[in-house]
C-alpha cells in the first residue's frame, strides 16, 4: 500500500504488531506454579502477577490486594488470640488477688513486721500459704541486704552489759546509716539480744559465730533471723562491727 503526498509517493509504515510478546521461561514458570519460590505457587499470587502484566491500573491494584489479603487475615487472627490470652491471664491474676483476705495479710504482718503491701504481694505469690510467704519475704530480705551493703554507716550504738556480780562484761558495736534508726525499737532490741547472748551464752570469737546462736528472749529464733527481720523492717545498712567480752571485776554504764 502506498500513500500519495504531492508529487511523491512513499510506502506507508507497517502497522505495529499489537500481539503480546511471548513470555519468557521464568514468567511461564511463575504463572504456572513451577518456579522455585513457594509464593509463586499460590493461586492468588499468580493472578496478581498476571493482572500486573496486562490490564489497567485498577486491575493491578486488585491483584496486589488479593496477594496481601491472606497475610492481613492471619495477622488479625493472631492479634485476637493474643488479646484473649492476655485478658485470661489478667482475670486469673485478679481472682488470685481477690482470694487474699485482709486477715491473712494482717497475720503475716504481725509475724514479720514488714509493710502491708509486701506481705500482700508475698501471699499472692505463695497462693495464700503463710509459710511459703515467709520464705519469699526472707529471700527478698537477702536481696535487700546485698543492695544496701555498699552504703556508708556513720551512725550507730555501742551497747554494753555487765554481770550482776561484776565477774564479766560485754560490749557490742552496731552501726547504721542514720541517727533516728540508732534510737528505734528494733535496733535497740537487736543490740540488747546480742549483749545478752554474748554474756550468758557459750561465747563467740566472731560476729558470724554469735549470729548463729539462738536468741535469748525468743526461743526457736536465731540472732541472724532477728538481724534479718530488723534489716527488712528498717531497710538500712546495719553492720555489727565489733564484739568484746571482758573478765571481771568490771562494771558497765550507759
C-alpha positions as CSV (number, residue, x, y, z in Angstrom):
1,X,0.0,0.0,0.0
2,X,1.4,3.4,-1.0
3,X,0.5,6.9,0.2
4,X,0.5,9.9,-2.1
5,X,1.6,13.3,-0.9
6,X,2.1,15.9,-3.5
7,X,4.1,14.5,-6.4
8,X,5.9,11.9,-4.3
9,X,4.7,8.6,-3.1
10,X,6.2,6.5,-0.3
11,X,5.3,3.3,1.3
12,X,3.3,3.6,4.4
13,X,4.7,2.3,7.7
14,X,3.5,-1.2,8.6
15,X,1.2,-1.5,11.5
16,X,2.7,-2.3,14.7
17,X,2.2,-5.8,15.9
18,X,0.0,-5.4,18.9
19,X,0.2,-9.0,19.9
20,X,1.8,-9.5,23.3
21,X,5.3,-10.8,23.3
22,X,5.8,-14.4,24.2
23,X,6.6,-14.9,27.9
24,X,9.9,-16.0,29.0
25,X,10.6,-19.3,30.6
26,X,10.8,-17.7,34.0
27,X,7.5,-15.9,33.6
28,X,5.8,-19.0,32.4
29,X,7.2,-20.9,35.4
30,X,5.9,-18.3,37.8
31,X,2.4,-18.2,36.2
32,X,2.1,-22.0,36.1
33,X,3.4,-22.5,39.6
34,X,6.6,-24.4,38.6
35,X,9.0,-21.8,39.9
36,X,11.4,-22.3,42.8
37,X,9.7,-19.7,45.1
38,X,7.0,-21.1,47.2
39,X,5.0,-17.8,47.0
40,X,4.7,-18.2,43.2
41,X,2.7,-21.4,43.7
42,X,-0.1,-19.6,45.5
43,X,-3.0,-19.0,43.0
44,X,-3.7,-15.5,44.4
45,X,-0.1,-14.5,43.7
46,X,-0.3,-16.0,40.1
47,X,-3.4,-13.9,39.4
48,X,-1.7,-10.8,40.9
49,X,1.3,-11.3,38.5
50,X,-1.0,-11.8,35.5
51,X,-3.0,-8.7,36.4
52,X,0.0,-6.5,36.8
53,X,1.5,-7.6,33.4
54,X,-1.7,-6.9,31.5
55,X,-4.6,-4.7,32.2
56,X,-5.3,-1.3,33.7
57,X,-4.2,0.2,36.9
58,X,-7.3,-0.9,38.7
59,X,-6.6,-4.5,37.8
60,X,-3.1,-4.2,39.1
61,X,-4.3,-2.8,42.4
62,X,-6.8,-5.6,42.6
63,X,-4.1,-8.2,42.0
64,X,-1.9,-6.9,44.8
65,X,-4.9,-6.6,47.1
66,X,-5.6,-10.3,46.5
67,X,-2.0,-11.0,47.2
68,X,-1.9,-9.2,50.6
69,X,-5.3,-10.1,52.0
70,X,-4.1,-13.5,53.2
71,X,-1.3,-12.2,55.5
72,X,-3.6,-9.5,56.8
73,X,-6.2,-12.0,57.8
74,X,-3.5,-14.1,59.6
75,X,-2.2,-11.0,61.5
76,X,-5.7,-10.1,62.7
77,X,-6.4,-13.6,63.8
78,X,-3.1,-13.9,65.7
79,X,-3.7,-10.5,67.4
80,X,-7.2,-11.6,68.5
81,X,-5.8,-14.8,70.0
82,X,-3.1,-12.9,71.9
83,X,-5.6,-10.4,73.2
84,X,-7.8,-13.2,74.5
85,X,-4.9,-14.9,76.2
86,X,-3.8,-11.7,77.9
87,X,-7.3,-11.0,79.2
88,X,-7.5,-14.5,80.6
89,X,-4.2,-14.2,82.4
90,X,-5.2,-10.9,83.9
91,X,-8.6,-12.3,85.0
92,X,-6.9,-15.2,86.8
93,X,-4.5,-12.9,88.5
94,X,-7.3,-10.7,89.8
95,X,-9.1,-13.8,91.1
96,X,-6.0,-14.8,93.0
97,X,-5.6,-11.4,94.5
98,X,-9.2,-11.3,95.5
99,X,-8.7,-14.6,97.4
100,X,-6.1,-12.9,99.8
101,X,-8.1,-11.6,102.7
102,X,-7.2,-8.7,105.0
103,X,-6.9,-11.0,108.0
104,X,-4.3,-13.1,106.3
105,X,-2.3,-10.0,105.4
106,X,-2.6,-8.7,109.0
107,X,-1.4,-12.0,110.4
108,X,1.6,-12.1,108.2
109,X,2.5,-8.5,109.1
110,X,2.3,-9.3,112.8
111,X,4.5,-12.2,112.2
112,X,7.2,-10.5,110.1
113,X,6.7,-6.7,111.0
114,X,7.0,-5.9,107.3
115,X,4.9,-3.4,105.3
116,X,1.4,-4.4,104.3
117,X,1.9,-4.2,100.6
118,X,5.0,-6.5,100.7
119,X,3.0,-9.0,102.8
120,X,0.2,-8.9,100.3
121,X,2.5,-9.5,97.4
122,X,4.2,-12.4,99.2
123,X,0.8,-14.0,99.9
124,X,-0.2,-13.6,96.3
125,X,2.9,-15.3,95.1
126,X,2.5,-18.0,97.6
127,X,-1.1,-18.6,96.8
128,X,-2.3,-17.8,100.4
129,X,0.2,-20.1,102.1
130,X,1.7,-18.3,105.2
131,X,4.8,-20.4,105.5
132,X,5.7,-20.0,101.8
133,X,5.1,-16.3,102.1
134,X,7.5,-16.1,105.0
135,X,10.2,-17.8,102.9
136,X,9.5,-15.4,100.0
137,X,10.0,-12.5,102.3
138,X,13.2,-13.9,103.6
139,X,14.6,-14.2,100.1
140,X,13.6,-10.6,99.4
141,X,15.5,-9.5,102.6
142,X,18.6,-11.3,101.3
143,X,18.4,-9.3,98.1
144,X,17.9,-6.1,100.2
145,X,21.0,-7.0,102.2
146,X,23.1,-7.1,99.1
147,X,21.5,-3.9,97.7
148,X,22.4,-1.8,100.8
149,X,25.7,-3.4,101.6
150,X,27.7,-0.5,99.9
151,X,26.0,2.3,101.9
152,X,28.1,4.2,104.5
153,X,27.3,3.6,108.1
154,X,28.2,6.7,110.1
155,X,25.8,6.3,113.0
156,X,25.1,3.5,115.5
157,X,25.4,2.5,119.1
158,X,27.9,0.8,121.4
159,X,25.8,-1.4,123.8
160,X,27.3,-2.8,127.0
161,X,26.1,-5.3,129.6
162,X,27.8,-6.5,132.8
163,X,27.0,-9.5,135.0
164,X,25.2,-8.8,138.3
165,X,28.3,-9.9,140.4
166,X,30.7,-8.0,138.2
167,X,32.5,-11.1,137.0
168,X,32.2,-10.3,133.3
169,X,31.0,-7.6,130.9
170,X,30.4,-7.4,127.1
171,X,30.4,-4.7,124.5
172,X,28.8,-4.8,121.1
173,X,29.2,-2.1,118.4
174,X,26.3,-1.9,115.9
175,X,26.5,0.6,113.1
176,X,23.6,2.1,110.9
177,X,23.1,4.9,108.4
178,X,21.1,7.5,110.3
179,X,20.7,8.7,113.9
180,X,16.9,8.0,114.2
181,X,17.5,4.4,113.3
182,X,20.0,4.1,116.2
183,X,17.2,5.0,118.6
184,X,14.5,2.9,117.1
185,X,12.9,0.0,118.9
186,X,14.0,-2.8,116.6
187,X,17.6,-1.6,116.6
188,X,17.7,-1.4,120.4
189,X,16.2,-4.9,120.6
190,X,18.9,-6.3,118.4
191,X,21.7,-4.7,120.5
192,X,20.1,-6.0,123.7
193,X,19.8,-9.6,122.4
194,X,23.4,-9.6,121.1
195,X,24.7,-8.5,124.5
196,X,22.7,-11.0,126.5
197,X,23.7,-13.9,124.4
198,X,27.4,-12.9,124.3
199,X,27.4,-12.5,128.1
200,X,25.3,-15.6,129.2
201,X,26.0,-17.9,126.2
202,X,28.9,-20.1,125.4
203,X,30.8,-17.1,123.9
204,X,31.8,-16.2,120.4
205,X,35.1,-15.5,118.6
206,X,33.5,-13.7,115.7
207,X,30.3,-12.0,114.6
208,X,29.2,-14.9,112.5
209,X,29.5,-17.4,115.3
210,X,27.4,-15.1,117.6
211,X,24.7,-14.6,114.9
212,X,24.4,-18.4,114.5
213,X,23.4,-18.8,118.2
214,X,19.8,-18.7,119.5
215,X,18.1,-15.6,120.6
216,X,17.8,-15.3,124.5
217,X,14.3,-13.9,124.7
218,X,12.9,-15.5,121.6
219,X,13.2,-19.3,121.7
220,X,13.3,-21.0,118.3
221,X,14.8,-18.0,116.5
222,X,18.5,-17.3,115.9
223,X,20.2,-13.9,116.2
224,X,20.7,-14.0,112.4
225,X,17.0,-14.3,111.8
226,X,16.4,-11.4,114.2
227,X,19.0,-9.4,112.4
228,X,17.3,-10.1,109.0
229,X,13.9,-9.1,110.5
230,X,15.3,-5.8,111.7
231,X,17.0,-5.1,108.4
232,X,13.9,-5.9,106.4
233,X,11.8,-3.6,108.7
234,X,14.3,-0.6,108.8
235,X,15.7,-1.0,105.3
236,X,19.1,0.4,106.1
237,X,22.5,-1.0,106.1
238,X,23.1,-2.4,109.6
239,X,26.6,-3.7,110.4
240,X,27.7,-5.5,113.6
241,X,31.2,-4.1,113.7
242,X,32.8,-5.4,116.9
243,X,32.1,-7.6,119.8
244,X,34.1,-7.9,123.1
245,X,33.9,-9.9,126.3
246,X,35.9,-8.9,129.4
247,X,36.6,-10.8,132.6
248,X,35.9,-9.1,136.0
249,X,35.8,-7.4,138.2
250,X,34.1,-5.0,135.8
251,X,31.2,-2.6,135.7
252,X,29.1,-1.2,132.8
253,X,27.3,2.1,132.4
254,X,25.4,3.7,129.6
